Amino acid sequence: MQKPNIPKNEVQRLQDLKLYNILDTAIEPAFEDITKLAAQICGMPISLISLVDKERQWFKSHYGLHATETSRDVSFCAHAINDSNKVFIVPDAHDDDRFADNPLVMGYPNIGFYAGVPLISPKGQRLGTLCVIDNKENNLTPEQTQALELLSKQVIHILEYHKNSNRAYQHLRQEKENYSQLFAFPKGANCDLVSFKSELHSVSTEGDHKDVELSYEFSCNEPSQLKSITINAFNRFSELENLYFEAVINNKALTKSLKSGVDKVIF
């Protein structure tokens, strides 16, 4: 059995993979749909979204396979990320010196045919593959190959959304306490942050435009006339675009806005 080579850019590749925070995460329907579709289009019993980690390959989705990971040493996908072709195909693993005595060929899942398309990040790093597997010798038609390539791009789009969502919510958690310092409450007011909600409205994988809506609610006790504040903010990570404030003073609604560059809102 031939072990897969380690890519020359392995350090950068692993760093890029870690940025997605995807390893060992739960099953997600979006990825499950892709592997099921890939298996059906290619007429194969097994389809995987495999991410090649330092010493293992981990399956974000594993249609038709019980295992969730294998050693990198026996991984077909670890070979695929080293291949310069768009699709890495092994028509008959039993007749291929690289794989004939591979445990995955000689035993479960008894790989006979393998085809994997690399999952290439926007940085050009090969994170893993979208692959299909058969238990016997097989091949793909040009149309099936093209479909697999298109589906691999969809995997990357979902991974990018996943990464951007994580970045947004991590930022929100870090900034949660900082926002309370934006306000100058009336003298004597005892104001506490009683609720915090955030919702990701849109994420663009092109450029840095990623809008997140935040909602904060403060509750103020007597003797202040300021009863509550609800804040709706659109935040592009570290840049405040606009903050809109709704306050209730003497049972009357008051709305103020904070534009970029304004340090404090005074009620």
N, C-alpha and C positions, 0 to 999 in steps of 0.2 A: 504493500500500500504506500502510495506517495502522499506525504503530508503536504498541505498547502503552504506556499511561501508566505512570508510576512511582507506586506507592501512596504516600499521605501518610505512612504509618507504615513506610516502607521501611527506615529504620535499625533499628527494633525488629524488623521482620520478618526481616532478614538476621541480626541477632544471635541470634534464636531458632533460625533454620535452622542456624547454625554450632554451636550447642550439641549437635546430634545427631551431629556428626562422621561424617556419612553420605556426603558428597560424595566422589566418586572412589573409593569402596570397591568390593570385589569383588562378583560376582554371588552372590545368596543365594536359596536355594530358596523361602523363604517369600514373597518378593516376586515371584518368577517364577510361582508358583502363582496369585497374585492376578491378574496381568495375563493369564495364559492363561485363567483362569476368566471374567474380564471380557469378553474377546474372544469366548469361546464363548457366553456368555449374551446378549450384544448382537449376535451374528452379524457381527462385524467382523474384518477381517484384521489389524488393528493395535491394540495396547493398550499404554499407557505409564504408568509412574510417573515423573512429571516434577517435578523440584525446580528452582525458579527462583532462580538465583544472581544476582550483581550484573550480569553481562554475558552470561550464557548460561542455557540450560535444560539440566540434566543429567538423564539417564535412569537411575534406579536399576534399572529393569527395562524392557526394550523388546521386547515380544513382536511378532514380525512386521516388525521394523525393524532394519536393520543399524547405523544411526547410534547413537552413545551420547550425543550432545549437539548442540545447534544454538545459533546466536546468539539472544540474547533478543529482538532487534529483529524477528525473523521468527516468534517463538513464539506459537502460539495459546494456550498455557497461561499466558503472561504477560498475555494479555487476560482469561483466565478468572479469575485471582486478583483482578482489579479489578471483576469483575461481582458485583452484589449478590444475584443469584439462586443457588439451590443448585446448579444445573447450567447450564453455559454451552454452548449448542448453536448450531452453524452448520450448518443443513441442507444448503446448497449453497454451498460456498466460491467457486465460479466465478461465482455470481450475487450475491456479497456484496462491496460496494465496499471493505470493510476488508481483504479477503483475495484478491480476484480476481487481482492481479498479484504475490502473495506467491511467492517462489521455491519454497516447499514445496508450492504449488498448481500452479505452472507446470511444475515439475520434480519429481524424486524427493523425497518418496514420493507425489507427485500427490494431495494431500489434496482430497477432494470433500466429505466430511462429517466433522465434529468434534463430540464431546461430552466435556466435562471437568467433573469434580466437584472442588472445591477440597479440598486436604488441610489441615484447620484444626487447629492445635496446641491443647493445653489452655490456652495463653495467648491464644488467639483469632487467632493469626497464620496467614495463608494461605501455606503453604510451597511449594505447587505444586499439581499435580492428579493424579488418576487419570483417564485419558482413553481413549477409543476413537476409532478413525479408519477411515474407509472411503475408497475411491478414487472413489466416485460419490456422488451425492446420496442422502441417507438420513435416517432419523429413529429415535427410540427410542420404544418403548411405555412406558406408565406403570410397568409391572412391571420393565422393563429399567432404567429411570431409578432406581427404588427400589433395585434390586440394586446398581447402580453406587455409589449413596450409601452403602449398607451396607458394600461392599467398601472404600470410601475410609476409613471408620472403622477397618477392620481394618489398613489401612496405617499409620494413626496409632498404633494400639496396638503394632504391631511397631516403629515408630520410637521410641516411648517405651521399650520394652524395650531396644532397642539403646542408647539414650542412658543409661539407668540402669545397664546392664551396663558401659559404658565408664567411667562415673563410679566404679563400684565397684572396677574393676581399677586405675584410675588412683590411687585412694586407697590400695589395697593396696600398690602399688609405692612410694608415698611413705612409707607407714608401716612398710615392711619393716624398715628399720634401727632405727626407734624401739622396736619390740617387744623387741629384744635388751637394751634398757636396763631392762626390767622385772625382771630376775633378779639376785639376789645369789648368785653361784656360790661354792662352797667355796674357801677361801683356797688359793692355789697352783694352782687349776684353770686349765687352758688350754682354754677352750671356744670353739668356732667354730660358726657357723651353717653346716651342711653341706647342708641342703635346705630349700626353701620351695615350698609348693604352695598354691593357692587354688582354690576352686570356688564359683561363684555358685549358691546353692540356690534362692532365690526372690526375685522382684522384684515389688513391688506398685506399680502406677501411681497408687494412691490413698494419699495421705499419704507418710510418710517411712520406712515399714517395708520395709527391703531387707536381707535377711540374707545374709551371705557366710561361708562356712566357710574358715578358714585352717588350714594345717598346717605347723608349723615343726619341724625336728629339729636339735638341737645335739649335737655330739660332743665329749666331754671326755677329755683325755689324763691319764695318771698325773702326780702322785701322788694325784689326786682319786679318791674312790670313786664319784663321780657319773659314770656312763658315757654316758648319753644322755637327752635330754628330747624328748618329742613334745608339741606344743601344738596343741590344737584350739580355735579361737576362733570365736564367732559375733559378728560385728562389724556394727554399723549405722553405716557410714561413720565419723564421728569419735567415736561413743559406744561404749565397751566395755560390752557387756551381761554376758557371762560368759566367762571363760577357764578351760579345763580342762587340767591338766597331768598328764602321765604320765612319771614318771622311774624309772630303774632304778638302785638303790643296793644294792651287795652282792648283785646278782642278784635283788633283791626289788622288786616293783612298788610304786610310791608314787604316789598321786594327790592333787593339791591343786587348789583352785579359787580364782580371783581374781574377786571381784565388783567392780562399778563403784565407784570411789572408792579402791580399794586401789592403792598406788603400786608395791609391790615384792613379789615372791615369793622367799622365802629357803628354800633346801634345806640 
